[in-house]
Amino acid sequence: MKGSEAVLKALEKQGVELVFGHPGGAIMPVYDALYDSPIRHVLVRHEQAGAHMADAYYRASGRVGVAFATSGPGATNLVTGLATAHMDSSAVVAITGNVASPLIGSDAFQEADVYGITLPVTKHNYLVKDVNDIPRVIAEAFHIAASGRPGPVLIDLPKDVQQAKFTGTFDHPIVLPGYKPTLVGHGGQIKRAATAIRRAQRPLMMVGGGGQVAAEQVMAFAERTRIPVITTLMGIGAYPAGASQALGMPGMHGTVTANRSITHCDLIIGAGLRFDDRVTGKISRFAPKATIVHIDIDPA
């Protein structure tokens, strides 16, 4: 098979059933191979819409969203959607076509350094130079996108790599010694947090987008402790809005109840949120009486 067919077979191996994209010359071999693939393609009017759709697909389903785009303007049109997925922790894999390998760096027609352009707004990027690396790269991209703090990964495929004969294997163990997401909380910090919670007289929970993947745990903890719950814009849905302990959304566009509770509480358990400036306002006036316990999968 050709590299383009290997791309789709590798996506099928990852369980992909749906992709969003817009065709163009540099990604055309992959689109030609779609005719013989069970993967459903949703044609978008603009590549940015494809990136946003892939992001929304992840948020709605919990499965990695996939977007296709061609080289140059097609790839650069993905940037806003990739930045959104990066900020909001959505697992997305973007696959872009590029000009043929010998033309890279020559200012060829519809050539852009999409690898470099998107580095600040992705978890990781790949430029595939060997057709037999395609299955490994796609497997690693899906693993990186969905593990730890989820986020977008971009795979750039030169056109000659897509057209080259594939002679490799699809069985690649994922070996990424430099990628070690934090998955277990620090025992000492957890004990300190538990002590602070037990001592608190007016505690609050603030649940962000990270709470969406742990909604059952959020509910169980809230029911057991009877602590009131505030959900940020990204956290809406992680805790039932109609529950008796729900205080609504905080911040600039939040409820009076939520904001007054923050002002007068003595402890905030912040789970899966980044304490955005829309939530905190002026930092010196945010929760002036509170100890803050911050629970997040990203140590940064």
Residue pairs with C-beta under 8 A, 6 or more apart in sequence:
1 9
1 165
1 166
2 29
2 33
2 131
2 162
2 163
2 164
2 165
2 166
3 29
3 131
3 134
3 157
3 161
3 162
3 163
3 164
3 165
3 166
4 29
4 30
4 32
4 33
4 162
4 163
5 33
5 36
5 166
6 131
6 134
6 135
6 166
6 168
6 170
7 30
7 33
7 95
7 134
7 138
7 157
7 162
8 30
8 33
8 34
8 37
8 39
9 135
9 170
10 134
10 135
10 138
10 139
10 170
11 19
11 39
11 66
11 138
12 37
12 38
12 39
13 135
13 138
13 139
13 170
14 64
14 138
14 139
14 142
15 63
16 39
16 64
16 66
17 38
17 39
17 40
18 39
18 40
18 41
18 42
18 57
18 66
19 39
19 40
19 41
19 42
19 54
19 66
19 67
19 68
20 41
20 42
20 44
20 49
20 50
20 51
20 53
20 54
20 57
20 65
20 66
20 67
20 68
21 27
21 41
21 42
21 43
21 44
21 47
21 50
21 67
21 68
21 69
22 43
22 44
22 45
22 46
22 47
22 50
22 68
22 69
22 70
22 74
23 31
23 68
23 70
24 69
24 70
24 71
24 74
24 97
24 110
25 70
25 71
25 97
25 110
25 159
26 70
26 71
26 72
26 74
26 96
26 97
26 98
26 99
26 110
26 159
27 68
27 69
27 70
27 71
27 74
27 95
27 96
27 97
27 157
27 162
28 70
28 97
28 159
29 97
29 159
29 162
29 163
30 68
30 95
30 97
30 157
30 162
31 41
31 68
34 41
41 68
42 50
42 53
44 50
44 53
46 77
47 67
47 69
47 74
47 75
47 77
47 78
48 77
48 78
48 80
48 81
49 81
50 67
50 68
50 69
50 78
50 81
51 67
51 77
51 78
51 80
51 81
51 82
51 84
51 85
51 92
51 94
52 80
52 81
52 84
53 65
53 67
54 65
54 66
54 67
54 81
54 85
54 92
54 93
54 94
55 65
55 81
55 84
55 85
55 88
55 90
55 92
56 65
57 63
57 65
58 64
58 65
58 85
58 90
58 91
58 92
58 150
59 90
59 212
62 213
64 91
64 92
64 93
64 142
64 145
64 146
65 85
65 90
65 91
65 92
65 93
66 92
66 93
66 94
66 95
67 78
67 81
67 92
67 93
67 94
67 95
68 94
68 95
68 96
69 75
69 77
69 78
69 94
69 95
69 96
69 97
70 96
70 97
70 110
71 96
71 97
71 98
71 99
71 110
71 111
71 112
71 114
71 159
72 109
72 110
72 111
72 112
72 114
73 110
73 112
74 96
74 97
74 110
75 96
75 97
75 98
75 112
75 114
75 117
75 118
75 156
76 112
76 114
76 117
78 94
78 96
78 114
78 118
78 154
79 117
79 118
79 121
81 92
82 92
82 94
82 118
82 121
82 122
82 152
82 154
83 121
84 90
85 91
85 92
85 151
85 152
86 121
86 122
86 123
86 151
86 152
88 209
88 234
89 149
89 150
89 151
89 209
89 210
90 150
90 151
90 152
91 145
91 146
91 150
91 151
91 152
92 145
92 151
92 152
92 153
93 138
93 141
93 142
93 145
93 152
93 153
93 154
93 155
94 118
94 152
94 153
94 154
94 155
95 154
95 155
95 157
96 114
96 154
96 155
96 156
96 157
97 157
97 158
97 159
97 162
98 104
98 111
98 114
98 127
98 156
98 157
98 158
98 159
99 108
99 109
99 110
99 111
99 158
99 159
100 158
100 159
100 160
101 129
101 158
101 160
101 161
102 160
103 111
104 111
104 158
114 154
114 156
115 125
115 127
115 154
115 156
118 125
118 154
119 125
121 152
122 151
122 152
122 153
122 154
123 144
123 145
123 151
123 152
123 153
124 141
124 144
124 153
125 153
125 154
125 155
125 156
126 137
126 140
126 141
126 153
126 154
126 155
126 156
127 156
127 158
128 134
128 137
128 155
128 156
128 157
128 158
128 161
129 158
129 161
130 161
131 161
131 162
131 164
131 165
131 166
131 168
132 166
132 167
132 168
133 168
134 157
134 161
134 166
134 168
135 168
135 169
135 170
135 172
136 172
137 155
138 155
139 172
139 174
140 174
140 176
141 153
141 155
142 153
143 174
143 176
144 151
144 153
144 176
144 179
145 151
145 152
145 153
147 181
148 181
148 182
148 183
148 297
148 298
149 181
149 210
149 296
149 297
149 298
181 297
182 297
182 298
182 299
183 297
185 295
193 269
193 293
193 295
196 267
196 291
196 293
197 203
197 225
197 267
197 269
197 293
200 266
200 267
200 291
201 266
202 264
202 265
202 266
202 267
203 225
203 227
203 228
203 265
203 266
203 267
203 268
203 269
204 227
204 228
204 229
204 230
204 247
204 261
204 262
204 265
204 267
204 268
204 269
204 290
205 218
205 221
205 222
205 227
205 228
205 229
205 230
205 239
205 268
205 269
205 271
206 230
206 231
206 232
206 235
206 250
206 262
206 268
206 269
206 270
206 271
206 273
206 279
207 218
207 229
207 230
207 231
207 232
207 235
207 238
207 239
207 271
207 272
207 273
208 231
208 232
208 234
208 235
208 238
208 270
208 271
208 272
208 273
208 274
209 232
209 234
209 235
209 238
209 272
209 273
210 271
210 272
210 273
210 296
210 297
211 218
211 231
211 235
211 238
211 239
211 271
211 272
211 273
212 234
212 235
212 237
212 238
212 272
213 272
214 238
214 271
214 272
215 237
215 238
215 239
218 229
218 238
218 239
218 271
219 239
219 240
221 227
222 229
222 239
222 243
222 245
226 245
227 245
227 269
228 245
228 246
228 247
228 261
229 239
229 243
229 245
229 246
229 247
230 247
230 248
230 249
230 250
230 254
230 258
230 261
230 262
231 237
231 238
231 239
231 241
231 246
231 248
231 249
232 249
232 250
232 251
232 273
232 276
232 279
233 249
233 253
233 278
234 273
235 272
235 273
236 249
238 272
239 246
240 246
241 248
247 255
247 257
247 258
247 261
248 254
248 255
248 257
248 258
249 255
249 258
250 258
250 259
250 262
250 279
251 258
251 259
251 276
251 278
251 279
251 280
251 281
252 278
252 279
252 281
253 278
254 279
262 268
262 286
262 287
262 290
263 287
263 288
263 289
264 289
265 287
265 289
265 290
266 289
266 290
266 291
267 290
267 291
267 292
267 293
268 287
268 290
268 291
268 292
268 293
269 293
269 295
270 292
270 293
270 294
270 295
270 296
271 295
271 296
272 295
272 296
272 297
273 279
273 296
274 296
275 294
280 286
